[in-house]
């Protein structure tokens, strides 16, 4: 199914979104995107597979993937993160709802310091760059990360959650998250020609 992805090869993704090079050091190749991602997972810095998935997925799908990853770490998150993830869940279901946009927009005012805050920020930043909260700090950060600020926030949120996992379990959890991201990319591929995220 890799041929149906919006970025057929790793180089295609890097060409379309040079900002990914700020978040990872591994240079792109002509490998199919899924194969490249799995090689990252098996490589020296396996966390870069999370980064690659964050940019590979369309924004809304990436936000949902991050929500699902962090939901698996619920015992490591605090009450504020749980509340933010509930807002994100509702927003993914109805992204155009003014109520849900306002809820995720509230997360944008303070600087993101927790996994859930990063994911809520990604939801607020997704798509055309409009932000429900409209903070000045968010606008400056967004302009520095264009055109994919949501991917950067998704990456930061998942990695922040992963950092809370016990070292002995971390690679297994990271691997499960990457496989979930790959499956989502393969599911999303047929929809991408019809949907805009």
Secondary structure, 3 states (H helix, E strand, C coil): CHHHCCCCEHHHHHHHCCCHHHHCCCCCCCCEHHHHHHHHHCCCCCCHHHHHHHHHCCHHHHHHHHHHHHHCCHHHCCHHHHHHHHHHHHHHHCCCCHHHHHHHHHCCCCCCCCHHHHHHHHHHHCCCCCCCCCCHHHHHHHHHHCCCHHHHHHHHHHHHHHCCCCHHHHHHHHHHHHHHHHHHHHHHHCCCCCCCC
